[in-house]
Amino acid sequence: MIKRIIILVALCSILLVLLKFQSSTPVNNTSVKSESSSKYTTVTYKITNIKGDQYYGEKENGNEIIFSAEKITSGDSIKVNDQVICYFDKNNLGNGIVKVEKK
C-alpha cells in the first residue's frame, strides 16, 4: 500500500512539473519591433489572394488574416505572394490591425 502511495506522489509531482513547463512557453511567435514602432506588435504574412479591396494573408504556421486596402499605409501596390508586415496595438491586440506595410 505504501509503495502505491509513493508511486502516486511521484507521478503527481512529475505531472505538476510538466504542467509548469508547458504553461511557461509562449503562446505565439510574434516579433516585437524595438525601433520607432515599439508600441506595436508586428506579424509577417504572405498575401495568398486579393478580392476587390480585401487582402487575404497567411503566416508560415498556417494562421490566416483578412484586411482591407484602407489599412495599407505604404504607397506600394501589394500583389499575391508579396510579404506584408501587419501592425497590431501592443497593449490591445483585440482592436485588430492598426496598419499594413509591404515588406
N, C-alpha and C positions, 0 to 999 in steps of 0.2 A: 504494500500500500504506500509506503514512504517513497519507494522508487517511482511510482506513478506521479506522486505529488512533485517530486524533484524534476521529473521529465516535463510535467505540465508547467512548472515555473520557468524552466529553461526555455521551452518553446514560446511561452508568452513574452519573455524577455527578448528573444530574437524577433518576434513579431513587432514589438514596440520599437526596436531599433530600426527595422526595415521601414516601418511607417514614418519614423522621424526623418530618415534619409530621403524617402520619396517626397515628402511634403516640403523639403528644403530645396528641391530642384526648381528652376524657373519654369513658368507655365508656357511662355513662348519666347522665341528668339527675335525680338525686335531690337534694332540698334538705335541707340540714342545718340544724336549728334551733339558734340560738345562745343561747336562753333557758335555762331550768332543765333542759331536756331535751337538753343538748349532748352527752350520751353516746349519743344515738340518731340514726339516720338516718331521716328521715320521707319517706313517699311517699303521695301522694293518689290514691285510687281512687274510681271511681263504681260503686256497687252495681248489678249487672245482673240478679241472680237470687238468690232465697233458697229453699233446700230444707231444711226442718227447722231444725236449728241450724247449717247450713252456709251461709256467705255467699260469693257469687261477685262479684268486682270486676274492673274493667278500667281501665287508665290511658288517657290520651289517645293514646298511641302504640300501643295495642293489646295491651300486656302484661297478662296476666290473673293473678288471685290467688284462692285459696280459703282461708278461715279459718273457725274455729268460733266459736260465740257466747261461749265461755269467754274468748276474747281481748278481748272488748269491755269496756272499763273505765268508759265513761260510762253513766249511767243512762238515757240517751235510747234510744228504740226506733229501730232502723235499718230503713228501708224501701227498696224498689227505687228507683233513681235518686238516692239520697242520696249525698253526698260523705263519705268517711271518710279519716282520716289513720292510716296504718299505721306503727308504730314498730318499727325493726329495731335491734339492737345494733350500734353504730358499729364496734366492734372485731371483731365476728364475725357477719357477715351470714348465714352458713350456719346459724345457730341458728333462723332463721325469725322470725316476728312475735313481738314482745315484748308489744305491746298495740295496741288499735284504739280510736279515738275518733271520734265524729261531728263533722264539720267545722262 
